[in-house]
């Protein structure tokens, strides 16, 4: 039974990997990894997020860092390649969430 389920899951994964949305996502991810400005902004945001976590642990004000992150995100969202990547990522996340919800619903109905 377990192998049969895993085989069906593998089929779903392959179906997604063969989709144009997934192929576009991989293409955009590769192009984005080579985009210097976007990567600098992303790295700066990650660094600021780490600083915020440390400040929050010490119950210190994070407003200035929050504003810097917002400004960097605003700049990042002006890069069309980044927006295209995020849009495609959201589409794939919707696929995954739909699959998860359908499985949850199926098992819930079978078990109750």
Phi and psi restraints in degrees (range 20) as a CNS / XPLOR table:
assign (resid 1 and name C) (resid 2 and name N)
       (resid 2 and name CA) (resid 2 and name C) 1.0 -59.2 20.0 2
assign (resid 2 and name N) (resid 2 and name CA)
       (resid 2 and name C) (resid 3 and name N) 1.0 -45.6 20.0 2
assign (resid 2 and name C) (resid 3 and name N)
       (resid 3 and name CA) (resid 3 and name C) 1.0 -64.0 20.0 2
assign (resid 3 and name N) (resid 3 and name CA)
       (resid 3 and name C) (resid 4 and name N) 1.0 -36.3 20.0 2
assign (resid 3 and name C) (resid 4 and name N)
       (resid 4 and name CA) (resid 4 and name C) 1.0 -63.4 20.0 2
assign (resid 4 and name N) (resid 4 and name CA)
       (resid 4 and name C) (resid 5 and name N) 1.0 -44.2 20.0 2
assign (resid 4 and name C) (resid 5 and name N)
       (resid 5 and name CA) (resid 5 and name C) 1.0 -63.2 20.0 2
assign (resid 5 and name N) (resid 5 and name CA)
       (resid 5 and name C) (resid 6 and name N) 1.0 -46.7 20.0 2
assign (resid 5 and name C) (resid 6 and name N)
       (resid 6 and name CA) (resid 6 and name C) 1.0 -62.4 20.0 2
assign (resid 6 and name N) (resid 6 and name CA)
       (resid 6 and name C) (resid 7 and name N) 1.0 -36.4 20.0 2
assign (resid 6 and name C) (resid 7 and name N)
       (resid 7 and name CA) (resid 7 and name C) 1.0 -63.6 20.0 2
assign (resid 7 and name N) (resid 7 and name CA)
       (resid 7 and name C) (resid 8 and name N) 1.0 -40.2 20.0 2
assign (resid 7 and name C) (resid 8 and name N)
       (resid 8 and name CA) (resid 8 and name C) 1.0 -67.9 20.0 2
assign (resid 8 and name N) (resid 8 and name CA)
       (resid 8 and name C) (resid 9 and name N) 1.0 -39.0 20.0 2
assign (resid 8 and name C) (resid 9 and name N)
       (resid 9 and name CA) (resid 9 and name C) 1.0 -62.7 20.0 2
assign (resid 9 and name N) (resid 9 and name CA)
       (resid 9 and name C) (resid 10 and name N) 1.0 -42.6 20.0 2
assign (resid 9 and name C) (resid 10 and name N)
       (resid 10 and name CA) (resid 10 and name C) 1.0 -59.5 20.0 2
assign (resid 10 and name N) (resid 10 and name CA)
       (resid 10 and name C) (resid 11 and name N) 1.0 -37.2 20.0 2
assign (resid 10 and name C) (resid 11 and name N)
       (resid 11 and name CA) (resid 11 and name C) 1.0 -64.0 20.0 2
assign (resid 11 and name N) (resid 11 and name CA)
       (resid 11 and name C) (resid 12 and name N) 1.0 -41.0 20.0 2
assign (resid 11 and name C) (resid 12 and name N)
       (resid 12 and name CA) (resid 12 and name C) 1.0 -63.5 20.0 2
assign (resid 12 and name N) (resid 12 and name CA)
       (resid 12 and name C) (resid 13 and name N) 1.0 -44.7 20.0 2
assign (resid 12 and name C) (resid 13 and name N)
       (resid 13 and name CA) (resid 13 and name C) 1.0 -60.9 20.0 2
assign (resid 13 and name N) (resid 13 and name CA)
       (resid 13 and name C) (resid 14 and name N) 1.0 -44.6 20.0 2
assign (resid 13 and name C) (resid 14 and name N)
       (resid 14 and name CA) (resid 14 and name C) 1.0 -63.6 20.0 2
assign (resid 14 and name N) (resid 14 and name CA)
       (resid 14 and name C) (resid 15 and name N) 1.0 -40.5 20.0 2
assign (resid 14 and name C) (resid 15 and name N)
       (resid 15 and name CA) (resid 15 and name C) 1.0 -58.6 20.0 2
assign (resid 15 and name N) (resid 15 and name CA)
       (resid 15 and name C) (resid 16 and name N) 1.0 -45.9 20.0 2
assign (resid 15 and name C) (resid 16 and name N)
       (resid 16 and name CA) (resid 16 and name C) 1.0 -63.4 20.0 2
assign (resid 16 and name N) (resid 16 and name CA)
       (resid 16 and name C) (resid 17 and name N) 1.0 -45.2 20.0 2
assign (resid 16 and name C) (resid 17 and name N)
       (resid 17 and name CA) (resid 17 and name C) 1.0 -62.9 20.0 2
assign (resid 17 and name N) (resid 17 and name CA)
       (resid 17 and name C) (resid 18 and name N) 1.0 -26.6 20.0 2
assign (resid 17 and name C) (resid 18 and name N)
       (resid 18 and name CA) (resid 18 and name C) 1.0 -86.3 20.0 2
assign (resid 18 and name N) (resid 18 and name CA)
       (resid 18 and name C) (resid 19 and name N) 1.0 -8.4 20.0 2
assign (resid 18 and name C) (resid 19 and name N)
       (resid 19 and name CA) (resid 19 and name C) 1.0 -73.6 20.0 2
assign (resid 19 and name N) (resid 19 and name CA)
       (resid 19 and name C) (resid 20 and name N) 1.0 152.7 20.0 2
assign (resid 19 and name C) (resid 20 and name N)
       (resid 20 and name CA) (resid 20 and name C) 1.0 -62.8 20.0 2
assign (resid 20 and name N) (resid 20 and name CA)
       (resid 20 and name C) (resid 21 and name N) 1.0 -35.5 20.0 2
assign (resid 20 and name C) (resid 21 and name N)
       (resid 21 and name CA) (resid 21 and name C) 1.0 -60.9 20.0 2
assign (resid 21 and name N) (resid 21 and name CA)
       (resid 21 and name C) (resid 22 and name N) 1.0 -44.3 20.0 2
assign (resid 21 and name C) (resid 22 and name N)
       (resid 22 and name CA) (resid 22 and name C) 1.0 -67.6 20.0 2
assign (resid 22 and name N) (resid 22 and name CA)
       (resid 22 and name C) (resid 23 and name N) 1.0 -43.4 20.0 2
assign (resid 22 and name C) (resid 23 and name N)
       (resid 23 and name CA) (resid 23 and name C) 1.0 -62.0 20.0 2
assign (resid 23 and name N) (resid 23 and name CA)
       (resid 23 and name C) (resid 24 and name N) 1.0 -41.3 20.0 2
assign (resid 23 and name C) (resid 24 and name N)
       (resid 24 and name CA) (resid 24 and name C) 1.0 -62.7 20.0 2
assign (resid 24 and name N) (resid 24 and name CA)
       (resid 24 and name C) (resid 25 and name N) 1.0 -41.5 20.0 2
assign (resid 24 and name C) (resid 25 and name N)
       (resid 25 and name CA) (resid 25 and name C) 1.0 -59.5 20.0 2
assign (resid 25 and name N) (resid 25 and name CA)
       (resid 25 and name C) (resid 26 and name N) 1.0 -47.3 20.0 2
assign (resid 25 and name C) (resid 26 and name N)
       (resid 26 and name CA) (resid 26 and name C) 1.0 -63.2 20.0 2
assign (resid 26 and name N) (resid 26 and name CA)
       (resid 26 and name C) (resid 27 and name N) 1.0 -42.4 20.0 2
assign (resid 26 and name C) (resid 27 and name N)
       (resid 27 and name CA) (resid 27 and name C) 1.0 -60.8 20.0 2
assign (resid 27 and name N) (resid 27 and name CA)
       (resid 27 and name C) (resid 28 and name N) 1.0 -47.8 20.0 2
assign (resid 27 and name C) (resid 28 and name N)
       (resid 28 and name CA) (resid 28 and name C) 1.0 -65.8 20.0 2
assign (resid 28 and name N) (resid 28 and name CA)
       (resid 28 and name C) (resid 29 and name N) 1.0 -38.2 20.0 2
assign (resid 28 and name C) (resid 29 and name N)
       (resid 29 and name CA) (resid 29 and name C) 1.0 -61.4 20.0 2
assign (resid 29 and name N) (resid 29 and name CA)
       (resid 29 and name C) (resid 30 and name N) 1.0 -42.9 20.0 2
assign (resid 29 and name C) (resid 30 and name N)
       (resid 30 and name CA) (resid 30 and name C) 1.0 -64.7 20.0 2
assign (resid 30 and name N) (resid 30 and name CA)
       (resid 30 and name C) (resid 31 and name N) 1.0 -45.9 20.0 2
assign (resid 30 and name C) (resid 31 and name N)
       (resid 31 and name CA) (resid 31 and name C) 1.0 -63.7 20.0 2
assign (resid 31 and name N) (resid 31 and name CA)
       (resid 31 and name C) (resid 32 and name N) 1.0 -40.2 20.0 2
assign (resid 31 and name C) (resid 32 and name N)
       (resid 32 and name CA) (resid 32 and name C) 1.0 -65.7 20.0 2
assign (resid 32 and name N) (resid 32 and name CA)
       (resid 32 and name C) (resid 33 and name N) 1.0 -34.8 20.0 2
assign (resid 32 and name C) (resid 33 and name N)
       (resid 33 and name CA) (resid 33 and name C) 1.0 -64.7 20.0 2
assign (resid 33 and name N) (resid 33 and name CA)
       (resid 33 and name C) (resid 34 and name N) 1.0 -18.2 20.0 2
assign (resid 33 and name C) (resid 34 and name N)
       (resid 34 and name CA) (resid 34 and name C) 1.0 -102.4 20.0 2
assign (resid 34 and name N) (resid 34 and name CA)
       (resid 34 and name C) (resid 35 and name N) 1.0 1.2 20.0 2
assign (resid 34 and name C) (resid 35 and name N)
       (resid 35 and name CA) (resid 35 and name C) 1.0 -90.4 20.0 2
assign (resid 35 and name N) (resid 35 and name CA)
       (resid 35 and name C) (resid 36 and name N) 1.0 105.2 20.0 2
assign (resid 35 and name C) (resid 36 and name N)
       (resid 36 and name CA) (resid 36 and name C) 1.0 -60.5 20.0 2
assign (resid 36 and name N) (resid 36 and name CA)
       (resid 36 and name C) (resid 37 and name N) 1.0 -47.2 20.0 2
assign (resid 36 and name C) (resid 37 and name N)
       (resid 37 and name CA) (resid 37 and name C) 1.0 -61.7 20.0 2
assign (resid 37 and name N) (resid 37 and name CA)
       (resid 37 and name C) (resid 38 and name N) 1.0 -45.8 20.0 2
assign (resid 37 and name C) (resid 38 and name N)
       (resid 38 and name CA) (resid 38 and name C) 1.0 -62.6 20.0 2
assign (resid 38 and name N) (resid 38 and name CA)
       (resid 38 and name C) (resid 39 and name N) 1.0 -43.5 20.0 2
assign (resid 38 and name C) (resid 39 and name N)
       (resid 39 and name CA) (resid 39 and name C) 1.0 -65.3 20.0 2
assign (resid 39 and name N) (resid 39 and name CA)
       (resid 39 and name C) (resid 40 and name N) 1.0 -38.1 20.0 2
assign (resid 39 and name C) (resid 40 and name N)
       (resid 40 and name CA) (resid 40 and name C) 1.0 -62.2 20.0 2
assign (resid 40 and name N) (resid 40 and name CA)
       (resid 40 and name C) (resid 41 and name N) 1.0 -44.2 20.0 2
assign (resid 40 and name C) (resid 41 and name N)
       (resid 41 and name CA) (resid 41 and name C) 1.0 -64.8 20.0 2
assign (resid 41 and name N) (resid 41 and name CA)
       (resid 41 and name C) (resid 42 and name N) 1.0 -43.3 20.0 2
assign (resid 41 and name C) (resid 42 and name N)
       (resid 42 and name CA) (resid 42 and name C) 1.0 -61.9 20.0 2
assign (resid 42 and name N) (resid 42 and name CA)
       (resid 42 and name C) (resid 43 and name N) 1.0 -45.6 20.0 2
assign (resid 42 and name C) (resid 43 and name N)
       (resid 43 and name CA) (resid 43 and name C) 1.0 -64.2 20.0 2
assign (resid 43 and name N) (resid 43 and name CA)
       (resid 43 and name C) (resid 44 and name N) 1.0 -39.1 20.0 2
assign (resid 43 and name C) (resid 44 and name N)
       (resid 44 and name CA) (resid 44 and name C) 1.0 -64.6 20.0 2
assign (resid 44 and name N) (resid 44 and name CA)
       (resid 44 and name C) (resid 45 and name N) 1.0 -41.3 20.0 2
assign (resid 44 and name C) (resid 45 and name N)
       (resid 45 and name CA) (resid 45 and name C) 1.0 -62.1 20.0 2
assign (resid 45 and name N) (resid 45 and name CA)
       (resid 45 and name C) (resid 46 and name N) 1.0 -44.4 20.0 2
assign (resid 45 and name C) (resid 46 and name N)
       (resid 46 and name CA) (resid 46 and name C) 1.0 -61.3 20.0 2
assign (resid 46 and name N) (resid 46 and name CA)
       (resid 46 and name C) (resid 47 and name N) 1.0 -42.2 20.0 2
assign (resid 46 and name C) (resid 47 and name N)
       (resid 47 and name CA) (resid 47 and name C) 1.0 -62.7 20.0 2
assign (resid 47 and name N) (resid 47 and name CA)
       (resid 47 and name C) (resid 48 and name N) 1.0 -45.0 20.0 2
assign (resid 47 and name C) (resid 48 and name N)
       (resid 48 and name CA) (resid 48 and name C) 1.0 -63.5 20.0 2
assign (resid 48 and name N) (resid 48 and name CA)
       (resid 48 and name C) (resid 49 and name N) 1.0 -38.7 20.0 2
assign (resid 48 and name C) (resid 49 and name N)
       (resid 49 and name CA) (resid 49 and name C) 1.0 -62.3 20.0 2
assign (resid 49 and name N) (resid 49 and name CA)
       (resid 49 and name C) (resid 50 and name N) 1.0 -40.1 20.0 2
assign (resid 49 and name C) (resid 50 and name N)
       (resid 50 and name CA) (resid 50 and name C) 1.0 -64.2 20.0 2
assign (resid 50 and name N) (resid 50 and name CA)
       (resid 50 and name C) (resid 51 and name N) 1.0 -41.0 20.0 2
assign (resid 50 and name C) (resid 51 and name N)
       (resid 51 and name CA) (resid 51 and name C) 1.0 -63.3 20.0 2
assign (resid 51 and name N) (resid 51 and name CA)
       (resid 51 and name C) (resid 52 and name N) 1.0 -39.6 20.0 2
assign (resid 51 and name C) (resid 52 and name N)
       (resid 52 and name CA) (resid 52 and name C) 1.0 -61.9 20.0 2
assign (resid 52 and name N) (resid 52 and name CA)
       (resid 52 and name C) (resid 53 and name N) 1.0 -43.7 20.0 2
assign (resid 52 and name C) (resid 53 and name N)
       (resid 53 and name CA) (resid 53 and name C) 1.0 -58.3 20.0 2
assign (resid 53 and name N) (resid 53 and name CA)
       (resid 53 and name C) (resid 54 and name N) 1.0 -44.8 20.0 2
assign (resid 53 and name C) (resid 54 and name N)
       (resid 54 and name CA) (resid 54 and name C) 1.0 -63.1 20.0 2
assign (resid 54 and name N) (resid 54 and name CA)
       (resid 54 and name C) (resid 55 and name N) 1.0 -42.7 20.0 2
assign (resid 54 and name C) (resid 55 and name N)
       (resid 55 and name CA) (resid 55 and name C) 1.0 -64.8 20.0 2
assign (resid 55 and name N) (resid 55 and name CA)
       (resid 55 and name C) (resid 56 and name N) 1.0 -40.8 20.0 2
assign (resid 55 and name C) (resid 56 and name N)
       (resid 56 and name CA) (resid 56 and name C) 1.0 -64.1 20.0 2
assign (resid 56 and name N) (resid 56 and name CA)
       (resid 56 and name C) (resid 57 and name N) 1.0 -36.6 20.0 2
assign (resid 56 and name C) (resid 57 and name N)
       (resid 57 and name CA) (resid 57 and name C) 1.0 -60.1 20.0 2
assign (resid 57 and name N) (resid 57 and name CA)
       (resid 57 and name C) (resid 58 and name N) 1.0 -37.8 20.0 2
assign (resid 57 and name C) (resid 58 and name N)
       (resid 58 and name CA) (resid 58 and name C) 1.0 -90.8 20.0 2
assign (resid 58 and name N) (resid 58 and name CA)
       (resid 58 and name C) (resid 59 and name N) 1.0 10.2 20.0 2
assign (resid 58 and name C) (resid 59 and name N)
       (resid 59 and name CA) (resid 59 and name C) 1.0 55.0 20.0 2
assign (resid 59 and name N) (resid 59 and name CA)
       (resid 59 and name C) (resid 60 and name N) 1.0 42.2 20.0 2
assign (resid 59 and name C) (resid 60 and name N)
       (resid 60 and name CA) (resid 60 and name C) 1.0 -103.3 20.0 2
assign (resid 60 and name N) (resid 60 and name CA)
       (resid 60 and name C) (resid 61 and name N) 1.0 161.7 20.0 2
assign (resid 60 and name C) (resid 61 and name N)
       (resid 61 and name CA) (resid 61 and name C) 1.0 -68.5 20.0 2
assign (resid 61 and name N) (resid 61 and name CA)
       (resid 61 and name C) (resid 62 and name N) 1.0 134.6 20.0 2
assign (resid 61 and name C) (resid 62 and name N)
       (resid 62 and name CA) (resid 62 and name C) 1.0 -117.5 20.0 2
assign (resid 62 and name N) (resid 62 and name CA)
       (resid 62 and name C) (resid 63 and name N) 1.0 8.1 20.0 2
assign (resid 62 and name C) (resid 63 and name N)
       (resid 63 and name CA) (resid 63 and name C) 1.0 -56.9 20.0 2
assign (resid 63 and name N) (resid 63 and name CA)
       (resid 63 and name C) (resid 64 and name N) 1.0 -45.1 20.0 2
assign (resid 63 and name C) (resid 64 and name N)
       (resid 64 and name CA) (resid 64 and name C) 1.0 -61.7 20.0 2
assign (resid 64 and name N) (resid 64 and name CA)
       (resid 64 and name C) (resid 65 and name N) 1.0 -42.7 20.0 2
assign (resid 64 and name C) (resid 65 and name N)
       (resid 65 and name CA) (resid 65 and name C) 1.0 -69.4 20.0 2
assign (resid 65 and name N) (resid 65 and name CA)
       (resid 65 and name C) (resid 66 and name N) 1.0 -37.6 20.0 2
assign (resid 65 and name C) (resid 66 and name N)
       (resid 66 and name CA) (resid 66 and name C) 1.0 -59.3 20.0 2
assign (resid 66 and name N) (resid 66 and name CA)
       (resid 66 and name C) (resid 67 and name N) 1.0 -41.9 20.0 2
assign (resid 66 and name C) (resid 67 and name N)
       (resid 67 and name CA) (resid 67 and name C) 1.0 -65.8 20.0 2
assign (resid 67 and name N) (resid 67 and name CA)
       (resid 67 and name C) (resid 68 and name N) 1.0 -37.6 20.0 2
assign (resid 67 and name C) (resid 68 and name N)
       (resid 68 and name CA) (resid 68 and name C) 1.0 -65.6 20.0 2
assign (resid 68 and name N) (resid 68 and name CA)
       (resid 68 and name C) (resid 69 and name N) 1.0 -40.9 20.0 2
assign (resid 68 and name C) (resid 69 and name N)
       (resid 69 and name CA) (resid 69 and name C) 1.0 -62.6 20.0 2
assign (resid 69 and name N) (resid 69 and name CA)
       (resid 69 and name C) (resid 70 and name N) 1.0 -44.7 20.0 2
assign (resid 69 and name C) (resid 70 and name N)
       (resid 70 and name CA) (resid 70 and name C) 1.0 -60.1 20.0 2
assign (resid 70 and name N) (resid 70 and name CA)
       (resid 70 and name C) (resid 71 and name N) 1.0 -42.7 20.0 2
assign (resid 70 and name C) (resid 71 and name N)
       (resid 71 and name CA) (resid 71 and name C) 1.0 -64.1 20.0 2
assign (resid 71 and name N) (resid 71 and name CA)
       (resid 71 and name C) (resid 72 and name N) 1.0 -42.0 20.0 2
assign (resid 71 and name C) (resid 72 and name N)
       (resid 72 and name CA) (resid 72 and name C) 1.0 -65.8 20.0 2
assign (resid 72 and name N) (resid 72 and name CA)
       (resid 72 and name C) (resid 73 and name N) 1.0 -39.6 20.0 2
assign (resid 72 and name C) (resid 73 and name N)
       (resid 73 and name CA) (resid 73 and name C) 1.0 -64.8 20.0 2
assign (resid 73 and name N) (resid 73 and name CA)
       (resid 73 and name C) (resid 74 and name N) 1.0 -38.6 20.0 2
assign (resid 73 and name C) (resid 74 and name N)
       (resid 74 and name CA) (resid 74 and name C) 1.0 -60.7 20.0 2
assign (resid 74 and name N) (resid 74 and name CA)
       (resid 74 and name C) (resid 75 and name N) 1.0 -43.3 20.0 2
assign (resid 74 and name C) (resid 75 and name N)
       (resid 75 and name CA) (resid 75 and name C) 1.0 -65.8 20.0 2
assign (resid 75 and name N) (resid 75 and name CA)
       (resid 75 and name C) (resid 76 and name N) 1.0 -42.9 20.0 2
assign (resid 75 and name C) (resid 76 and name N)
       (resid 76 and name CA) (resid 76 and name C) 1.0 -61.5 20.0 2
assign (resid 76 and name N) (resid 76 and name CA)
       (resid 76 and name C) (resid 77 and name N) 1.0 -40.3 20.0 2
assign (resid 76 and name C) (resid 77 and name N)
       (resid 77 and name CA) (resid 77 and name C) 1.0 -70.8 20.0 2
assign (resid 77 and name N) (resid 77 and name CA)
       (resid 77 and name C) (resid 78 and name N) 1.0 -11.4 20.0 2
assign (resid 77 and name C) (resid 78 and name N)
       (resid 78 and name CA) (resid 78 and name C) 1.0 -82.8 20.0 2
assign (resid 78 and name N) (resid 78 and name CA)
       (resid 78 and name C) (resid 79 and name N) 1.0 -9.8 20.0 2
assign (resid 78 and name C) (resid 79 and name N)
       (resid 79 and name CA) (resid 79 and name C) 1.0 -88.4 20.0 2
assign (resid 79 and name N) (resid 79 and name CA)
       (resid 79 and name C) (resid 80 and name N) 1.0 112.0 20.0 2
assign (resid 79 and name C) (resid 80 and name N)
       (resid 80 and name CA) (resid 80 and name C) 1.0 -55.7 20.0 2
assign (resid 80 and name N) (resid 80 and name CA)
       (resid 80 and name C) (resid 81 and name N) 1.0 -39.3 20.0 2
assign (resid 80 and name C) (resid 81 and name N)
       (resid 81 and name CA) (resid 81 and name C) 1.0 -60.8 20.0 2
assign (resid 81 and name N) (resid 81 and name CA)
       (resid 81 and name C) (resid 82 and name N) 1.0 -41.9 20.0 2
assign (resid 81 and name C) (resid 82 and name N)
       (resid 82 and name CA) (resid 82 and name C) 1.0 -64.0 20.0 2
assign (resid 82 and name N) (resid 82 and name CA)
       (resid 82 and name C) (resid 83 and name N) 1.0 -45.0 20.0 2
assign (resid 82 and name C) (resid 83 and name N)
       (resid 83 and name CA) (resid 83 and name C) 1.0 -61.3 20.0 2
assign (resid 83 and name N) (resid 83 and name CA)
       (resid 83 and name C) (resid 84 and name N) 1.0 -43.0 20.0 2
assign (resid 83 and name C) (resid 84 and name N)
       (resid 84 and name CA) (resid 84 and name C) 1.0 -61.6 20.0 2
assign (resid 84 and name N) (resid 84 and name CA)
       (resid 84 and name C) (resid 85 and name N) 1.0 -42.1 20.0 2
assign (resid 84 and name C) (resid 85 and name N)
       (resid 85 and name CA) (resid 85 and name C) 1.0 -61.4 20.0 2
assign (resid 85 and name N) (resid 85 and name CA)
       (resid 85 and name C) (resid 86 and name N) 1.0 -48.4 20.0 2
assign (resid 85 and name C) (resid 86 and name N)
       (resid 86 and name CA) (resid 86 and name C) 1.0 -63.1 20.0 2
assign (resid 86 and name N) (resid 86 and name CA)
       (resid 86 and name C) (resid 87 and name N) 1.0 -41.2 20.0 2
assign (resid 86 and name C) (resid 87 and name N)
       (resid 87 and name CA) (resid 87 and name C) 1.0 -61.1 20.0 2
assign (resid 87 and name N) (resid 87 and name CA)
       (resid 87 and name C) (resid 88 and name N) 1.0 -44.0 20.0 2
assign (resid 87 and name C) (resid 88 and name N)
       (resid 88 and name CA) (resid 88 and name C) 1.0 -67.8 20.0 2
assign (resid 88 and name N) (resid 88 and name CA)
       (resid 88 and name C) (resid 89 and name N) 1.0 -38.2 20.0 2
assign (resid 88 and name C) (resid 89 and name N)
       (resid 89 and name CA) (resid 89 and name C) 1.0 -62.2 20.0 2
assign (resid 89 and name N) (resid 89 and name CA)
       (resid 89 and name C) (resid 90 and name N) 1.0 -39.8 20.0 2
assign (resid 89 and name C) (resid 90 and name N)
       (resid 90 and name CA) (resid 90 and name C) 1.0 -65.6 20.0 2
assign (resid 90 and name N) (resid 90 and name CA)
       (resid 90 and name C) (resid 91 and name N) 1.0 -37.9 20.0 2
assign (resid 90 and name C) (resid 91 and name N)
       (resid 91 and name CA) (resid 91 and name C) 1.0 -62.2 20.0 2
assign (resid 91 and name N) (resid 91 and name CA)
       (resid 91 and name C) (resid 92 and name N) 1.0 -46.1 20.0 2
assign (resid 91 and name C) (resid 92 and name N)
       (resid 92 and name CA) (resid 92 and name C) 1.0 -65.4 20.0 2
assign (resid 92 and name N) (resid 92 and name CA)
       (resid 92 and name C) (resid 93 and name N) 1.0 -39.5 20.0 2
assign (resid 92 and name C) (resid 93 and name N)
       (resid 93 and name CA) (resid 93 and name C) 1.0 -61.9 20.0 2
assign (resid 93 and name N) (resid 93 and name CA)
       (resid 93 and name C) (resid 94 and name N) 1.0 -36.3 20.0 2
assign (resid 93 and name C) (resid 94 and name N)
       (resid 94 and name CA) (resid 94 and name C) 1.0 -63.2 20.0 2
assign (resid 94 and name N) (resid 94 and name CA)
       (resid 94 and name C) (resid 95 and name N) 1.0 -40.1 20.0 2
assign (resid 94 and name C) (resid 95 and name N)
       (resid 95 and name CA) (resid 95 and name C) 1.0 -58.8 20.0 2
assign (resid 95 and name N) (resid 95 and name CA)
       (resid 95 and name C) (resid 96 and name N) 1.0 -51.1 20.0 2
assign (resid 95 and name C) (resid 96 and name N)
       (resid 96 and name CA) (resid 96 and name C) 1.0 -61.2 20.0 2
assign (resid 96 and name N) (resid 96 and name CA)
       (resid 96 and name C) (resid 97 and name N) 1.0 -42.5 20.0 2
assign (resid 96 and name C) (resid 97 and name N)
       (resid 97 and name CA) (resid 97 and name C) 1.0 -66.3 20.0 2
assign (resid 97 and name N) (resid 97 and name CA)
       (resid 97 and name C) (resid 98 and name N) 1.0 -39.3 20.0 2
assign (resid 97 and name C) (resid 98 and name N)
       (resid 98 and name CA) (resid 98 and name C) 1.0 -63.4 20.0 2
assign (resid 98 and name N) (resid 98 and name CA)
       (resid 98 and name C) (resid 99 and name N) 1.0 -44.2 20.0 2
assign (resid 98 and name C) (resid 99 and name N)
       (resid 99 and name CA) (resid 99 and name C) 1.0 -61.8 20.0 2
assign (resid 99 and name N) (resid 99 and name CA)
       (resid 99 and name C) (resid 100 and name N) 1.0 -47.1 20.0 2
assign (resid 99 and name C) (resid 100 and name N)
       (resid 100 and name CA) (resid 100 and name C) 1.0 -60.3 20.0 2
assign (resid 100 and name N) (resid 100 and name CA)
       (resid 100 and name C) (resid 101 and name N) 1.0 -45.9 20.0 2
assign (resid 100 and name C) (resid 101 and name N)
       (resid 101 and name CA) (resid 101 and name C) 1.0 -62.5 20.0 2
assign (resid 101 and name N) (resid 101 and name CA)
       (resid 101 and name C) (resid 102 and name N) 1.0 -41.6 20.0 2
assign (resid 101 and name C) (resid 102 and name N)
       (resid 102 and name CA) (resid 102 and name C) 1.0 -64.3 20.0 2
assign (resid 102 and name N) (resid 102 and name CA)
       (resid 102 and name C) (resid 103 and name N) 1.0 -41.5 20.0 2
assign (resid 102 and name C) (resid 103 and name N)
       (resid 103 and name CA) (resid 103 and name C) 1.0 -66.6 20.0 2
assign (resid 103 and name N) (resid 103 and name CA)
       (resid 103 and name C) (resid 104 and name N) 1.0 -43.7 20.0 2
assign (resid 103 and name C) (resid 104 and name N)
       (resid 104 and name CA) (resid 104 and name C) 1.0 -58.0 20.0 2
assign (resid 104 and name N) (resid 104 and name CA)
       (resid 104 and name C) (resid 105 and name N) 1.0 -46.6 20.0 2
assign (resid 104 and name C) (resid 105 and name N)
       (resid 105 and name CA) (resid 105 and name C) 1.0 -63.7 20.0 2
assign (resid 105 and name N) (resid 105 and name CA)
       (resid 105 and name C) (resid 106 and name N) 1.0 -44.1 20.0 2
assign (resid 105 and name C) (resid 106 and name N)
       (resid 106 and name CA) (resid 106 and name C) 1.0 -59.0 20.0 2
assign (resid 106 and name N) (resid 106 and name CA)
       (resid 106 and name C) (resid 107 and name N) 1.0 -50.5 20.0 2
assign (resid 106 and name C) (resid 107 and name N)
       (resid 107 and name CA) (resid 107 and name C) 1.0 -68.1 20.0 2
assign (resid 107 and name N) (resid 107 and name CA)
       (resid 107 and name C) (resid 108 and name N) 1.0 -36.3 20.0 2
assign (resid 107 and name C) (resid 108 and name N)
       (resid 108 and name CA) (resid 108 and name C) 1.0 -61.3 20.0 2
assign (resid 108 and name N) (resid 108 and name CA)
       (resid 108 and name C) (resid 109 and name N) 1.0 -45.8 20.0 2
assign (resid 108 and name C) (resid 109 and name N)
       (resid 109 and name CA) (resid 109 and name C) 1.0 -66.0 20.0 2
assign (resid 109 and name N) (resid 109 and name CA)
       (resid 109 and name C) (resid 110 and name N) 1.0 -34.7 20.0 2
assign (resid 109 and name C) (resid 110 and name N)
       (resid 110 and name CA) (resid 110 and name C) 1.0 -74.1 20.0 2
assign (resid 110 and name N) (resid 110 and name CA)
       (resid 110 and name C) (resid 111 and name N) 1.0 -32.0 20.0 2
assign (resid 110 and name C) (resid 111 and name N)
       (resid 111 and name CA) (resid 111 and name C) 1.0 -89.6 20.0 2
assign (resid 111 and name N) (resid 111 and name CA)
       (resid 111 and name C) (resid 112 and name N) 1.0 -16.6 20.0 2
